[in-house]
Amino acid sequence: MIEQLQAFTSSLPPLLQWAGVLLIAAIPLVESHFGAVVGVLTGLNPALAIVVAVIGNVLSMLAFVLMAHRMRSKVVASKAPKELSPRREKLRAKFDKYGVAGVSLLGQTILPSQITSAAMVSFGASKNSVILWQIISIIVWGVGFGVLAALGVSLVR
């Protein structure tokens, strides 16, 4: 998958490769951490790759959070919530145990940040708290993976 995303980004003109990283980082499961890796492997400056990947992931996450917030507002006003799927039940248990900060920082190991953030809002977490902690998490994961990719590329050269 990373090779295909790298090929897509590399196929763009050099001045637009950052836009390719931004787009792929907005995809759930790719996110800032793999977006930063793809940017570094494509040859972008690691700092630029990380920043663009974080921005793409944050924009995507914001869209999911705002949609979930609107949907939850409508559902709560009209009827009782439906039963949770096993995956959402697992996420709910983690949410109850670790709170917004813990799920935001560790939730990307279970589900993409977009899904995790929307789920937390649907559980009743504050939209602003979810956004703040998800942005922190996206930055941490993006910087971590971007730095590791840059170090790996420098070792190969």
FENLIN-V831065 format. One record per helix or strand of 2 or more residues. SS is the DSSP state (alpha for helix, beta for strand). FROM is the first residue (numbers start at 1). LEN is the number of residues. Records with the same first field share a line. If there is no record, write none. Layout:
SS: FROM-LEN ; FROM-LEN
This chain:
alpha: 2-10 ; 14-12 ; 31-12 ; 46-33 ; 86-24 ; 113-10 ; 127-30
